[in-house]
Amino acid sequence: MNARSPRRTAVRRTAIAVTAAASAFSLAACGVIDSGSDSSGSAEPKKGDDITVGLLLPEKKTKRFEQFDYPLFKKQVATLTNGKGKVVYANALGDKEKQNQQFDEMVAAKVDVVVVDSIDAKTIAPSIERAKQANIPVIAYDRLAEGPIDAYVSHDNELVGEVQGRSLVEALGDKASTSKIVMINGSLTDPNSGRFKTGAMNELQGKVQIAASYDTKDWEPEIAKANMEAAIKSVGLSNIAAVYSANDGMADAVIDALKEAGASKVPPVTGQDADLAAVQRIVSGEQFMTVYKSFILEANNAASIAVAKVQGRDIEFDALTRDKVDSPTEKKIPAMLVPVVALTKENIDDTVIQDGVYTVQDICTPKLAADCAEIGLK
C-alpha cells in the first residue's frame, strides 16, 4: 500500500476522530457544550443519562465477545452515563433466527438504541427496518449489516486480509512463488468474510500458488477441520507450504488436522482475533501470526457512538464517525474503522500485553515457560 491508500487515510481519520470525540466529551462534561442542544435543528427531545442500550453479539465460540467486547462495552456505557445507563445484552449462539428474535424483543421493549454484531447481514435487515420505524437508532458492530443503520464500528476488514496475506508471503520468503497454500475462509453469510478474502487475495494472488480454497459455514472450527483434512488429501501434506486461516478458532482446527495427518512441523498458519490460545500457539511456534484488533478501542468507541446518538450529542457522534462505508442497501454510512496490527512472536509485549488484554502470566503457563523465555516474555 502506498501512503495515499484509502485504508491508511481511514486510519488517520480514525485517530483524529478519537481525539476530537474525547475533546468534545470533555467540553460537554464541563458545560461548554450544552448536551441538551440540537445542532441538527431537530425538535426531537434528547435523552439524559438514564438510557437503555441493547447489545446483540453473535456467538461464543469466538472468545473475545464474552471475554472482552461485552464487559468493555457495558463499562463504557456506565462511565459515559454516570452509572445510570443500562445495557441489555443477548448472545445469539450462532443462530441467525434467534438473533432476529432477540433484536425484535429489544425493539418491543423500546430500548433507546441497538448495537448489533449480525450473524447474517441480509437476514437482520427487516429487524433493523422495524427499529427504524420505531425511531430506535441501530449501530452495526464489527460486521456491517444491511438495512438503514445509523453508524458502523469495526476495522478495515480488507486491510485485515491484506495483513494476513502479506504475513504469509513474508514467511515463505524466496520460496513464495513455488509454494502451495490452502485458504480456509470464513462464512459466506458474514460480509466481513468477503472483505478478508479480497484483502488476502490482494497480497497472495500472483505471489503464491493457491492449491485449495474453502468457505466455512458459520465459522465452525469443526467444518474448518474437515475442509483442511480434504485439502491434505487433495494437495498432499508435504506439498502444503502454508495455510491462510481467516480467524483463530479455525486456525486451531487447521493445526489439529495438520498434526493428526503427521506433520512433524506445522507450516505457517494465520489467524485473527488474538485469542489467548492463539497467542500461546504463536509463542510455541504452532501458529505463525494473528491479527490483533483492539477490542478495547472497538467496544469503547461503539458505546460512545451509541450514547452520543441517543443523547443528541452531534459533535461527538460526527467526530467519532468520520469514515464512510457502503453496504448493499445504504451509501455513505458514518463509520469508525479501528486500526489493526499483525501479532507475531516479535511484538506480543507491544500489543496485547501493553494494552492490558493479557498478562505475561496469562500467556506463559508452565508448559510454555521455555518458549516464553526464548522470546523474552517474562
MOCORBEL-V571998 format. One record per backbone hydrogen bond with DSSP energy under -1.0 kcal/mol. CO is the residue of the C=O (numbers start at 1). NH is the residue of the N-H. Records with the same first field share a line. If there is no record, write none. Layout:
# MOCORBEL-V571998
CO->NH ; NH
This chain:
# MOCORBEL-V571998
2->5
5->9
6->10
7->11
8->12
9->13
10->14
11->15
12->16
13->17
14->18
15->19
16->20
17->21
18->22
19->23
20->24
21->25
22->26
23->27
24->28
25->29
26->30
27->32
28->31
34->37
38->41
49->51
51->86
52->112
53->88
54->115
55->90
56->117
57->92
58->94
62->65
63->67
64->68 ; 69
65->70
68->72
69->73
70->74
71->75
72->76
73->77
74->78
75->79
76->80
77->81
78->83
81->84
86->53
88->55
90->57
92->95
95->99
96->100
97->101
98->102
99->103
100->104
101->105
102->106
103->107
104->108
105->109
106->111
107->110
113->54
114->139
115->56
116->141
120->124
121->146
122->125
124->128
125->129
126->130
127->131
128->132
129->133
130->134
131->136
132->135
137->114
138->150 ; 151
139->116
140->153
141->143
147->149
151->140
152->336
153->142
154->338
155->157
156->160
157->161
158->162
159->163
160->164
161->165
162->166
163->167
164->168
165->169
166->170
167->171
168->172
169->173
172->175
173->176
175->178
176->179
179->209
180->241
181->211 ; 212
182->244
183->214
184->246
186->216
187->190
189->121
190->193
191->195
192->196
193->197
194->198
195->199
196->200
197->201
198->202
200->204
201->205
204->207 ; 208
209->181 ; 211
212->183
214->185
216->219
217->220
220->224
221->225
222->226
223->227
224->228
225->229
226->230
227->231
228->232
229->233
230->234
231->235
232->236
236->239
237->240
242->182
243->270
244->184
247->251
248->252
249->253
250->254
251->255
252->256
253->257
254->258
255->259
256->260
257->261
258->263
259->262
268->243
269->288 ; 289
272->248
275->279
276->280
277->281
278->282
279->283
280->284
281->286 ; 287
290->343
291->273
292->341
294->298
295->299
296->300
297->301
298->302
299->303
300->304
301->305
302->306
303->307
304->308
305->309
306->310
307->311
308->313
310->47
312->314
313->317
314->318
315->319
316->320
317->321
323->335
325->333
330->327
333->325
334->152
335->323
336->154
341->292
343->290
344->347
348->353
351->355
352->357 ; 358
353->356
359->363
360->364
363->365
365->368
366->369
368->372
369->373
370->374
371->375
372->377
373->376
